[in-house]
Amino acid sequence: MKLTTARMAWRNLWRHKQRTILMIATVAVGSLVILVLFGLTDGMVGSLTATQVEWNQGNFQVRSALYADDPIPENAMSSEQVAAATAALAKMRTAGIAPRMETFGMLRSAYGTDGVMLRGIDPTREPKVTRLDRLVVEGRYLDAAGQILLPTTLAEDLDIRVGERVVVLAIGAEGTDSRAFVVAGLFHSPSFDLEQTAMASIDDVRSLTGVEGATALAIALPKGGSDRRAVEEARQILADHEGVTVADFFDLNPFARFMISGATLKMIPFVIMISLMAGFGVANTAFYSVLERTREFGVMTAVGMSRKLLARMVLLESTFAAAIGFVAGGGLGYGGLLYLSRNGWDISVLTDMVGSLGVPRVVYASTSGWYWVAALSVVVFTALVAAWYPARRVNRLEPVAAIREG
């Protein structure tokens, strides 16, 4: 009997193709949007984290407490603090520790001037923390004093080529000073914030600013290491080092904290809207179908078919439509996520909007089987709940009244 009911429901589903396609499309769109919403949100967070850790900041940094509040060179850690902190952190299991000296300034070429963040790095220790050396697309990595690496975008704006001389005016302890550099190479910037960052030897930047020491120690962890545990361990190790603080990923990336904190809660309004759309679409279509077939249902009950069986058939029709819509929309959405997880989504058009937030130029989507569960539980469940009222109405039909209404 159940198989017969299912067959009848399937046949009835395709008696009115336009109505059925509308129900399927409603559920498909809802499933697709839910999958893409979760995949892109998680992917954005994952891409931002990976880009900043691997290419820019390391897993965490040690800085002067004063520099954290006012990032100027004179608030940097002293040479003694850098040496003491480096020796103390040697007790930890790290992949690398690299000192940095950063200052704001102006980059001047023969064709123009632009603002720049000048970052002094140790050319031999930096590759153990970030993969900056692998970003060089023209020229070479730093290998001598007086050299500078520029992002390709900045070089294009100022029409600078490898081998040319540029002048950097930078803020130092005694005011503004300048120094000439030779462009050793150009690197491709994986995130918007690095598009205005120039790299030079840390000794050159110390000489330019007149400040010894470092504004930060960037620390990288071995693969699989826990950032949270490492930060806690580093804070315990450096607890007795006055004036030094440990900055975790969120301290270095406030925008990431905003994105991740309550990310699920921020999506609730969208999920509710999509659920209502799917539920209303299925309920409206199923209810109209019941009204249109009232006389038919009356005749079927009059010849002996139970009302419960009729209600089950109506619910099965909605179930079939929801299942087809879920598979179609979910398959299309998940296929899109798989594509974006491999090829990424270039968001360079948003440069002006997110240029200073550390967002990567290319965002890769996240893929997870849990997205299917989310779409199924939100869209399909809502659609089936919405179909309950039309089925309940069929269950209450009186044969004579139904035939008269029809």
C-alpha positions in Angstrom: 0.0 0.0 0.0 2.9 2.4 0.8 4.5 1.7 -2.5 1.2 2.3 -4.3 0.8 5.6 -2.5 4.3 6.6 -3.4 3.6 5.8 -7.1 0.5 7.9 -7.1 2.2 10.8 -5.4 5.0 10.6 -8.1 2.5 10.6 -10.9 0.4 13.4 -9.4 3.6 15.4 -9.0 4.1 15.5 -12.8 0.5 16.1 -13.8 1.1 19.8 -13.3 4.7 20.3 -14.4 4.9 24.1 -14.0 3.7 23.9 -10.4 6.1 21.1 -9.6 9.1 22.9 -11.2 8.3 25.9 -9.1 8.4 23.9 -5.9 11.7 22.2 -7.0 13.2 25.6 -8.0 12.3 27.1 -4.7 14.0 24.4 -2.6 16.9 24.3 -5.1 17.6 28.0 -4.7 17.4 27.8 -1.0 19.8 24.8 -0.8 22.2 26.4 -3.1 22.3 29.7 -1.2 22.8 28.0 2.1 25.7 25.9 0.9 27.4 28.8 -0.8 26.8 31.1 2.2 28.5 28.7 4.6 31.3 27.8 2.2 32.3 31.3 1.3 32.1 32.6 4.9 34.3 29.8 6.2 36.5 30.1 3.1 37.0 33.9 3.6 38.1 33.3 7.2 40.4 30.4 6.3 42.0 32.3 3.4 42.6 35.4 5.5 44.2 33.3 8.3 46.4 31.3 5.9 47.5 34.4 4.0 48.5 36.4 7.0 50.2 33.5 8.8 52.2 32.1 5.8 53.0 35.2 3.9 53.0 38.2 6.2 52.9 37.9 10.0 53.7 34.4 11.2 51.6 32.6 13.8 52.1 35.3 16.5 54.5 38.1 17.3 56.3 39.5 20.3 56.3 43.3 20.5 56.9 46.1 22.9 53.9 47.0 24.9 54.4 50.7 24.0 54.6 49.8 20.3 51.3 48.0 20.5 49.6 51.2 21.6 51.7 53.6 19.4 53.5 52.0 16.4 56.4 54.3 16.0 60.1 53.2 15.8 61.1 54.8 19.1 58.6 52.5 20.9 60.4 49.4 19.5 62.0 46.7 21.7 65.6 47.5 22.6 68.4 45.3 21.4 68.6 43.8 24.9 64.9 43.0 24.9 65.2 41.4 21.5 68.1 39.2 22.5 66.5 38.2 25.8 63.1 37.4 24.2 64.7 35.4 21.4 66.8 33.4 23.9 63.7 32.7 26.1 61.5 31.7 23.1 64.2 29.2 22.1 62.8 26.9 24.8 59.7 26.6 22.7 59.2 24.3 19.7 59.1 26.8 16.8 59.8 26.7 13.1 61.5 30.1 13.1 61.9 33.5 14.8 62.6 36.6 12.8 63.2 40.2 13.9 61.5 43.1 12.1 61.8 46.9 12.1 58.9 48.8 10.6 58.3 52.4 10.0 56.0 54.6 7.8 57.5 56.7 5.1 57.4 57.8 1.5 58.9 56.1 -1.6 60.1 58.4 -4.3 61.1 57.5 -7.8 61.9 59.6 -10.9 58.2 59.4 -11.8 56.3 60.0 -8.6 55.9 59.5 -4.8 53.7 57.2 -2.8 53.2 56.3 0.9 54.8 53.1 2.0 55.3 50.8 5.0 59.0 50.1 5.2 59.7 46.7 6.8 63.2 45.8 7.7 63.8 42.0 7.8 66.6 39.6 8.4 67.1 38.0 4.9 68.4 34.8 6.3 65.8 34.3 9.1 62.7 35.6 7.5 62.2 32.6 5.1 61.8 30.4 8.2 58.8 32.4 9.3 57.1 33.5 6.0 57.5 32.6 2.4 58.4 36.1 1.2 61.3 34.8 -0.9 58.9 32.7 -2.9 56.8 35.7 -3.9 59.6 37.4 -5.9 58.5 37.4 -9.5 61.1 39.6 -11.0 64.7 40.2 -10.0 66.0 38.5 -6.9 65.6 38.2 -3.1 67.6 40.5 -0.8 71.2 39.5 -0.7 73.2 42.7 0.1 72.9 46.0 2.0 71.2 48.9 0.2 68.7 46.7 -1.6 64.9 46.9 -1.5 62.0 44.7 -2.5 58.8 46.3 -3.9 55.4 44.9 -4.5 54.6 44.8 -8.2 51.5 47.0 -7.9 53.5 49.8 -6.2 56.3 49.5 -8.8 53.7 49.8 -11.6 52.2 52.9 -10.1 55.6 54.6 -9.9 57.0 53.1 -13.0 59.9 51.5 -11.2 62.0 48.7 -12.6 64.5 46.2 -11.2 67.9 47.8 -10.9 66.7 51.4 -10.6 67.4 53.6 -7.6 64.6 54.9 -5.3 64.7 57.1 -2.2 62.8 56.3 1.0 61.9 59.1 3.4 61.1 57.4 6.7 60.1 58.4 10.2 62.8 57.8 12.7 63.7 58.6 16.3 65.2 62.0 15.3 62.5 62.9 12.8 62.4 62.2 9.1 65.4 60.9 7.3 66.1 59.6 3.8 68.2 56.9 2.1 68.7 55.6 -1.4 68.1 52.0 -2.3 68.5 49.8 -5.3 65.5 47.8 -6.3 66.7 44.2 -6.1 63.4 42.6 -7.0 59.6 42.8 -7.3 57.2 40.5 -5.4 53.6 39.6 -5.9 51.4 40.6 -3.0 49.0 37.9 -1.8 47.0 40.4 0.3 46.0 44.0 -0.1 47.9 45.3 2.9 51.2 44.1 1.5 50.7 46.2 -1.7 52.0 49.2 0.1 54.8 47.4 2.0 58.5 47.6 0.9 61.1 45.2 2.3 64.7 46.0 3.1 67.5 44.6 5.3 66.7 45.2 8.9 70.2 46.7 9.4 69.4 49.3 6.7 66.1 50.2 8.3 67.8 50.5 11.8 70.3 52.8 10.3 67.6 54.9 8.6 65.4 55.2 11.7 68.3 55.5 14.1 66.7 52.9 16.3 68.3 49.6 17.3 66.4 46.5 18.3 63.1 45.5 16.6 59.5 46.6 16.4 58.5 42.9 16.5 59.7 39.3 16.6 57.6 37.2 14.2 57.3 33.5 15.2 56.3 30.6 13.0 55.1 27.3 14.4 55.7 23.8 13.0 52.8 22.4 10.9 50.0 21.1 13.1 51.0 23.2 16.1 48.3 24.8 18.2 48.4 28.6 18.0 46.5 29.1 21.2 48.7 26.8 23.2 51.8 28.3 21.7 50.7 31.9 22.6 49.8 30.8 26.1 53.3 29.2 26.5 55.0 32.2 25.1 53.2 34.5 27.5 54.2 32.4 30.4 57.8 32.3 29.3 57.9 36.1 28.8 55.9 37.0 31.9 59.0 38.2 33.7 60.2 40.3 30.7 59.0 43.8 31.4 57.7 45.9 28.6 57.2 43.0 26.2 53.9 41.6 25.1 52.7 38.6 23.0 50.3 39.5 20.2 48.2 36.6 18.8 46.6 36.4 15.4 43.6 38.4 16.5 45.6 41.1 18.1 47.4 41.5 14.7 44.2 41.2 12.7 41.2 42.9 14.4 39.1 42.5 11.3 39.5 38.7 11.5 38.2 38.9 15.1 35.1 40.7 13.9 34.6 38.2 11.1 35.0 35.1 13.2 33.3 36.2 16.4 29.7 35.3 16.1 30.0 34.5 12.4 27.2 31.9 12.7 25.0 34.4 14.6 25.5 37.0 11.8 24.2 34.5 9.3 21.0 33.7 11.2 18.9 36.5 9.5 19.9 35.3 6.1 19.2 31.7 7.0 15.7 32.7 8.4 15.0 34.6 5.2 15.9 31.7 3.0 13.9 29.3 5.2 10.8 31.5 4.9 11.3 31.7 1.2 11.5 28.0 0.8 8.7 27.3 3.2 6.3 29.8 1.7 7.0 28.6 -1.8 6.3 25.0 -1.0 3.3 25.7 1.2 1.8 28.1 -1.2 2.2 25.7 -4.2 1.0 22.6 -2.2 -2.0 24.5 -0.8 -3.0 25.7 -4.3 -2.7 22.1 -5.5 -5.0 20.9 -2.7 -7.6 23.6 -3.5 -7.5 22.8 -7.2 -7.9 19.1 -6.6 -10.6 19.3 -3.9 -13.3 17.6 -6.0 -10.8 14.9 -7.0 -10.0 14.2 -3.4 -13.7 14.1 -2.5 -14.4 11.5 -5.2 -11.3 9.4 -4.0 -12.6 9.4 -0.4 -16.1 8.6 -1.6 -14.9 5.4 -3.3 -13.1 4.2 -0.2 -9.6 5.8 0.0 -8.9 6.9 3.5 -8.3 10.6 4.3 -5.0 9.7 6.1 -3.8 8.0 2.9 -4.7 11.1 0.9 -2.8 13.4 3.4 0.2 11.1 3.2 0.1 11.3 -0.6 0.1 15.1 -0.5 3.0 15.1 1.9 4.9 12.6 -0.3 4.4 14.9 -3.3 6.1 17.8 -1.3 8.8 15.4 -0.1 9.6 14.3 -3.6 9.8 17.9 -4.8 11.9 19.0 -1.9 14.3 16.0 -2.4 14.8 16.8 -6.1 15.3 20.5 -5.4 17.8 19.7 -2.6 19.8 17.4 -4.8 19.8 19.8 -7.7 20.5 23.0 -5.8 22.9 21.3 -3.4 24.8 19.6 -6.2 25.2 22.9 -8.1 26.2 24.8 -5.0 28.7 22.3 -3.8 30.1 22.0 -7.3 30.6 25.8 -7.2 32.4 25.5 -3.9 34.7 22.8 -5.1 35.6 25.0 -8.1 36.3 28.0 -5.8 38.2 25.9 -3.4 40.7 25.0 -6.2 40.7 28.1 -8.3 39.7 30.8 -5.8 37.8 34.0 -6.3 39.8 37.1 -7.2 38.3 40.0 -5.2 40.7 42.6 -6.5 37.8 44.8 -7.5 37.2 45.4 -3.8 40.7 46.9 -3.2 39.4 50.3 -2.1 36.9 48.7 0.3 39.2 46.1 2.1 42.7 47.3 1.2 43.8 48.0 4.8 42.1 45.0 6.5 44.6 42.2 5.6 42.1 40.5 3.3 43.7 38.2 0.7 43.5 39.1 -3.0 42.1 35.6 -3.8 39.6 33.9 -1.5 39.3 30.1 -1.6 35.9 28.6 -0.6 35.7 25.9 2.1 34.1 22.5 1.4 32.5 20.4 4.1 29.9 17.7 4.3 28.3 19.6 7.2 27.1 22.2 4.6 24.8 19.5 3.2 23.5 18.9 6.7 22.9 22.6 7.2 21.0 23.0 3.9 19.0 19.8 4.5 18.0 20.7 8.0 17.1 24.3 7.1 15.6 24.3 3.7 14.1 20.8 3.3 12.9 20.6 6.9 11.2 24.0 6.6 9.6 23.0 3.2 8.2 19.8 4.7 6.9 21.6 7.7 5.2 24.1 5.4 3.6 21.2 3.5 2.1 19.9 6.7 -0.9 22.3 6.6 -2.1 21.4 3.1 -1.8 17.7 4.1 -3.8 18.4 7.3 -6.5 20.1 5.3 -6.8 17.0 3.1 -7.1 14.8 6.2 -10.1 16.8 7.3 -12.0 16.8 4.0 -15.6 15.5 4.0 -16.4 13.6 0.8 -19.8 15.3 0.1 -18.5 18.8 0.9 -15.4 18.3 -1.2 -17.3 17.1 -4.2 -19.7 20.1 -3.9 -16.8 22.6 -3.5 -15.0 21.2 -6.5 
